[in-house]
């Protein structure tokens, strides 16, 4: 015999007490049977097509799950709510959700952020709740907090090891960008974090380890090069036989506009001298190592074939 309440209990257990109508219907529960449970107080309507089971105690986790489910597929808990879930010293007044769907209508009681910039590496799950990654959470939090508050929150999260220095860097490199909300604030916060001092050496070591996977000869370390315009540069990792260089840039998150201009001018000189040149950051190594290896292999063998 079909046990409706057992099905509803199973669905509720999967999501901390939240039940989607479409999932219940897919399991064989009719609209009439759902309406009967609502009338009996067993199911409590929360949002369109979404209930919470009355037998489950209402909690912060349940509130967050309901908010994410109400915002549809691919929605993530974000901003203050994501930071609160990660136990940063910040409180969310109401659930905040980010969605890649710009046409999502308003959901009562939920703060919604719509974005065109949500990459797979920025999505994760904590305790069964879809949530933005640590780097993306740090960036989004900096987009909604004043600088002096963001500095205290991020510093406390790093000190208590709820946020790693590497995640701060990746938040700037991979999720941030010129004009992206939160980038300038997170960059300013990074200036004051002594925990970031060792990132540059860690990055170079990880890049060298990563290149061992590439099907190319080992690179030359610290090659002195005089560019065609007379500029003298030192290339961290290079393949002189094909005029190709890859350089770990572990200070990009601390770059001032003047320093970025000098870096860009240096790169233009190298490329104008016939070299293929690319900077690589911690976010590239941690979030997309396969792409880095593929670029090295493809570029090396292509340039070797062109030179033949």
N, C-alpha and C positions, 0 to 999 in steps of 0.2 A: 504493500500500500504506500502511496506517495505521501511522505511526511513533510508538509509545507513548513512547519516550524523548525524542523531539523535543517532544512535547506537555508532558511533565513538565519538561523544561528551560525551555520557554517560561513555564510557570506559576511555576517557581522564580525566573526572572529578573524577573518582575513584582513579587515581594515579598521580595527580598533572600535568597532561598533557602527561603522558607516555601511550603508547598503545602497547600491545603485539599482534603480528600477529595471533598467535594461538587462542587468545581470540576473536579477531575480526572474524576469520573464524568460530569459534564455534557459534557466534551470527548470522551467515548467510551471512557475507560479503565475496565475492569471491576474488580470487587473482587478477583478472582483475580490479575489482572495487578498490582494494587497490592500484594497480599500477596507475590507473587513478588519485587517490587523491595525489599520490606522484608526478606525472607529473604536476598536477595543483598547487603544492606547499602547499597543505593542510596538508599532512603528510610528515614529514622530517625523512628519515632513519637515525638511530643513530648507532645501532648495529644490528647484524644478528637477524632478526625476531622482531625487536623493532623499534618503531617510536616515535616521539614526535609531538603533534598537534601544528600546526603553530599559532593557535589562543591563545595558552597559553604562557604567558611570560616566557622566560627562566630564571630559578632561581637556587639557590643553592640546594633547596629541590628537584627540578626536576632533576638536575644533579645527586643527590644522588640516587633517585629512579631509574633512568635509569641504573646507575652502578650496583645496587643490582639486578635488573631484568635481566640484561645482563649476570650475573653470575649464573643464574639458581635457581631452588628451594632450599630452606634452606640457601641461602646466606644472610649475614647480613652486614650492614654497621659497620665498626670497626675502631680500632686504632685512628689516628688523626681525621678521619671523624666522628666517633662516638662521640669523645670528643667535636668536634666542634658543632655537633648537640645538645649536652647537654650543650652547652655554657660554656665549660671550656675555659680558656685563651690560646687557641692553634689554629693554622690555618692549614687546610689541603690543600696542593698544588693541589692534584688531589684526586678523590674519592678512598677510601680504603675499600675493602670488604674482609670478611673472609668466606670461604666455607668449608664444610666437604667433598667435592668431590675432591679427589686428582688428578683426570684426567681432570679437567676443563681446556680448552685451554686458552691462553692469550686473554684478551679483551683490545682492544686499548683504552688508556687513563685511565685505571683503574688499581690500584695497588691491586693485589690479594694475600691473605694469605691463604694457604691451611693447614688444621689442622685435626687431628684425635680426638681432644679433644674439643668438643662443646656439652655441656649438655643442656637439655631443660631449666633449670633455668638460663642459660646464654643468653637466647634469649628473646627479648621483642619488642615492637613496640612503636615508638614515632612519633606522628603526621603522622601516616600512613606509616612510614618507618621502615622496619625490621632492628633492630640494636642490638648490644651486650648490655647486662645488665650493670648496673653501676659498679659492681665488676669486670666483665670481661673487660670492657672498661678501668678501672684504670690499670689492669694488662697489657693489650695489649699496652697501652700508655707508660707504664714504660719499655716495651720491645724495644721501638723504640726511646726513649729520653735519653740523658745523665742524670746521676743522679742529677746534680745541676739544670737542667731544670725541670725534673720530680718532684723534691721536691717543686719547686715554683708553678708548675701547679696544683699538687694535693692539696697542702696547700691552694691555692687560691680557688679551687673548694670546699673544705671542709668549709672554712671560709664563702663563699657566699652561702653555703647550696645547691649547685648543686650536691655535693657528700657527703654522710653521713659517719661518722666514722665507722659505722657498715658495710658499703659497702667496705671500705678499708680492714677491717678484713676479710670479706667473700671472697674478691678477693684473699687474701693470702691463706686462709684455704681451699676454695673449688675449685677455679680456678687455683691457683698456685700449686707449688710442686717442689721438688728437680729437678733441671735441666730445669724447664719450663721457657721460656723466660719471663723476667719481674719480676719474683718472688723475686730475690735478691734485685732489685732496689726498688720495692714496700715495701718490708720488711724494707729496710733502711729508706725509706720515713716515714714509720709508727713510727720509733723511735722518730721522731721530731714532732709528732702530739700530743699536749697536750689533744686534744679532745678525744683521745682513753683511757684516764685514767679511765673513769668510766665504760668501757665496761665489765670488769670482774664481777662487781657487777650486772650489767644489765643481763649478761648471766646467772648467778646463779639464779636470780629471774625468768627469763624466763624458765629455766629448771624445777624449782620447779612447776611453773604454768603448764608446759607441762605434767609433771608426774601425775597431777591430772586427766588427761584423760586416764591414763593407768589402766587397770583392774588388779591391784596388790595392796598389802598393802602399805601404805605410807613408804618412806624410813627413816632410821635413819640418823640424821645429825651429822657430825663431829665425827665419830667413831674412837677411838684409837685402832690400831691393831699392834701387834708384829708379824712380819713375821717369817717363819720357820728358816730363816738365821739370825735372831736377829734384823733385821731392824725394827725400829719403824716408823709407818706412821699414818697419819690421813686421813680417807676417808670422802670425802664431803657428799656423798649420798650412803647409803648402805642398803642391806637386809641381815643381819648376818645369818638369819635362813637358807638361801640358799647359803651363801658365794658369794655374788654378789655385785659389786659396780659400780656406774656411777659417773664420776667426771667432772664437768664443768672446762675446761682448757682455761681460758680467756686470757692467756698470750702467747699462742703458736706463735702469730705473732711477739713477741719480743724475742723469745727464741734464745739464742746463741748456737753454736754447743755443748759447754760444758754443758749448762743447759739441752739441749735435751738428751745428754748422761745420765745425772743424772735422768731425767724423765723416760727414757727407762729402766735404771737399777732398779728404784723404781717399775715400772710396772712388770718387770720380777720377782722381789721378791714377789709381791702380787700374781701373777699368780702361781708361784712355790709353794705357800702356799695353793693352791687349790681354789683360788678365781677366778671368772669370773670378769674381770676388763676392763672398757672401758672409754677412754677420749672422751669428747664431746665439740665441739666448737660452736661458734655463727653461722657459716655457716650451721652446722647440724640442729640447732634449727630453723633457718629462712628459709632454702631452702628445708629441707626434714624432717619436724617434724613427719610425719606419720611413717617414717622409724625408728625414735628414739623410738617412742611409741611401735611399733611392736617388736623392739629388746628387750626392757624391758619386755614386756609381754611374748614373746616366751622364753627368757632366764630364767626368774623367774619360770615359770611353768614347763619348762623342768628340771631345777635343783631340783625343789621340787619333781617332779616325780622320778628323779634318786635317791634322798635321801630316798624315801619311801621304 
